[in-house]
């Protein structure tokens, strides 16, 4: 009779051990499934009151200030965002003492695609003192192309104005640009003669 309780208690211990093994294994699988769906879209870097200077060969190319800049890098397409606005001064080798200016209420930069977008009262002032105002603009850095489908208001240094009702496309140095469905008050001296 002593023999049966020993077998019975060993069987219960074995069954209990197997149950614990299966419970632990099922917990590991659930944790793996949870980790697969884990959110990685959070900022890896946060800069408050940012003051950024970018140089190339010792020359300042860009100065940017923003109340908040966040960098998201733990995702497939990393980006940097300035949700509370940004002001940028950009410098050209031809006129290093006269920077161009860009301001917007929101800006985003996709690092992989080298693609910028700015939204909300976007103003671009070139170092030639031309002002471009619009609600949004995109810059494809790889193609060196700036474009928007928003209405663009351009004011030249001589006071002439131009309105591109259906947007514009321009080289990123503003040496060439095209406006769509435009109108305005343009200085006649600037219009080239035919054949030139």
Number of C-alpha atoms within 10 A of each C-alpha: 5 6 7 9 10 11 11 11 11 12 12 12 12 12 12 12 12 12 12 12 12 12 11 12 12 12 12 12 11 12 11 12 11 10 10 9 8 9 9 12 12 12 15 11 11 14 13 11 11 15 15 11 14 12 11 8 6 7 12 16 17 18 17 17 19 22 15 17 23 18 18 20 17 14 11 10 11 15 21 19 22 22 17 13 21 22 18 20 21 20 21 17 11 8 11 14 10 16 21 21 20 20 23 24 19 19 25 19 19 16 14 10 13 13 18 19 19 25 19 15 15 22 24 21 20 21 20 13 16 18 20 19 20 22 17 23 25 19 21 17 14 9 11 12 17 20 20 19 18 17 20 25 19 21 19 17 11 10 11 14 18 17 21 20 16 14 21 21 19 17 17 16 13 13 7 9 14 13 20 16 12 16 13 13 11 15 12 8 7 7 8 8 7 5 4 4
